[in-house]
Structure formats: C-alpha cells, structure tokens
Amino acid sequence: MFELSDGVSQWVLITIMILAGYLLILVEMATPGMILGVIGVCAILGGLALSYVTKGLGSAVLTLVGTIAIGAMVGWRVWKTKSWRRLVHDHTAPEGLAQSAHDSGRKALIGKTGAAVTMLRPAGVAAIDGVKYDVVTEGGVIDSGVQLVVVEVTGNRVVVRPV
C-alpha cells in the first residue's frame, strides 16, 4: 500500500475519486447497465469519506459543497444538451397501430372480422377494418393470415377467435 502522508497527494486522490465518479456516471448514461453508475456513486462517496478522514470536518464540508456544485454543473450541462433524452423512451407506436386504452370506438369492434398480421400466441397484431390492433386470442395459437372475429373488448384488450 501507499501512504497518504503528504497533504497534496491526499487532495489529488480525493479529487481524482470524485471526478472519476462523475465520469463513470456520465459513461453510464451512454451505456446503461447500472454497474458504472453505482461504481461512480461509490467513488464520489469514497472521496467525500476520505476527505473527512484525512482532512477533518471543515474540509469535508467544503469538499461536499464542491461536489454538489460539480454535480449541479454536470446536471445542468446534461439537461441543456438534452443528453438525458437517451435515458427516456420517447418512441411512438408505428403509424396505423391503434394504441389508445380509452378509445371509445373499440366497443364497435365486437363482431367485426379481420386477419392476423402476426402469429398470435396468444397475443399479436391483427388488422381489423384496415387498422392494426394489438389483440389476444381466447387461449390458443393462431397463425398469421388466419381470418378472425372480435368476440370481446375490455379497455384496450381486444379478444379474437378464428372465424
């Protein structure tokens, strides 16, 4: 092991730990998996703890304030550059796929016929009146292309069976 007897080397190690922690958190944003983010948070907390142990309470408080300031600047920069959007799923459903759970017109589907677009095992996609819907069968597997009839609609759940 090495000794941290020199005051400058202690501050260098504390600074490296905190900055490396933030770097790992930023890398985590680009490569999700939580491991790098957790290691980054541990590095920041370790740097703060090392500051307290080696420099005392006053220096630890100043280090904490500096760490919060760095975190605020990094957070502001991530927000301003819209990098955070990589963390949020904002993709919409493909055109023509009816997704609304509160679509009042869905009850009108009961009794209508259509065709399975994908294999239904027991869930999949069916085209009914030219519109694609997420559907489920009454329990069996239905191949794609098979003609279907809608037997039940509850909320956004459309139940079909083969004709």
N, C-alpha and C positions, 0 to 999 in steps of 0.2 A: 504494500500500500504506500501511498504517498501522504505526506503531512501538509496540512494547510496552515502552516505557522505564519506565513507571510500574508499580511492583510490584503495586499494587491491580488495575490493568487486566489484568495477567498472570494473577493468581489468578482474576479474573472470567472470563476467556476459558477457562482450564483447567477451571473448574467448569462452565461452560456446555457445553463439549465433552463432558465426562464425563456430565453429566445428560442432555444431548441424546442421547448414545449409548444410555443406558439407556432413554430414552423411545422411541427408534427400535426397540430390541429388543422392548419391550412392544407397540408397534404391530404389529410383525412377527408376534407371537403371534395377533393378531386378523385379520391379512391375510397369509396365507402367501405366500411367493414368494422369500424369502431375501435380496432386494436390500436392504430396510430393515435387516434384521438384520446383514448384512455391513457396511453403512454405519455402523450403530450400534457394532459392534465396532471398526471403524476409528476412529471418533470417540473412543471410550474410549482406545484405544491412542495416538491422536494427542495427547489431553490428558495422558496419562502421559509421553509423549516430550517434549511442550512443558514440562512441569513439570521434567523432568530438564535440558533445555537451558537454561531460563531461571533456574531456582532451585537447581540442583545436586542432588547425590546424596541428601543428607539430606531435602530437601523432596520429592524424587521418591519416596523410600521411604515417607514419611508419606502422600503422595498415593495411592500404591499400596495401602497399608493401608486408607485411607479408601474407596477404590474397591472393594476386596474387601468391606469392611463394608457398603457400599451394595448391592453385588451380593447379598450374603447376605440382607440385609433384603428386597430385592425378590424374591429367590427364595423366601424363607420366606413372604412375603405371597401370591405366586402359588400356592404349594403349599397354603397354608392356605385360600385361597378357591376352590381346585380349578379355577382358570383353565387350568392345564396340561392338563386333560382335553380341551380343544379341539384340542390337538395330537395326541391319541391316538385312533385309530379304535377305537371300542368298540361299534359297532353289531353286532347279531346277525342271523343269517340269518332270513328270513321263516319263520313257522310252517309246518311241513309240508315244508320243503326239507331233505332228508337230506344232511348235510354231513360226517359223521364218516368220516375216512380209515381208521379202524380198526374199522369196523362189520363184525363177523364175519358178519352175516346177508346181506351183499351177494353172496356167492358163490351164495346161494339164488336170486338174481335171474336167473341164466342160464336161458334158455329161456322166461322169462315174457314176456307181451305187455303192451303199454301203448300210449299215444298221445303224440305230440309236442305239448307245450303251447306251445312257441315254435318258430319256424323253426330247424332245426338246420343250421348252415353252418360247419363240421360240428359245432360244439358248440351246446348249448342245454339246454332243460329238457324232461323227459318225465315223464308220470305213469304209474307202474307200480304196480299194486295200490292205487291211491288215494294214493300217496306221490309227491311230486315229487323227482326226482333230476336232478343235472347229468349230462348224457350227451354222448357224441360218436358220430358215425357212423363208418363204415369209410372215409369219404373224400368222400362225396357230400353234396349239399344235400337236405334233406327238409323239406317244408312242414309247418306246424303242422296238427294234426288227423290226420295220417297214422298208421296203426297200425304199431307197432314190435315187434321181438322182441330181447331181450338176448342177445348172442352171446358176450360176454367181460366179465369183471370182474377188474381188477388194481388192488388197493388201493382208491382212491376213484374210479378210472376205469371208467365203465360204458360199454361199446361196444354200439351198437344198429344194426339194419338194418331196412328196411321189410319188412313181412310179405308 
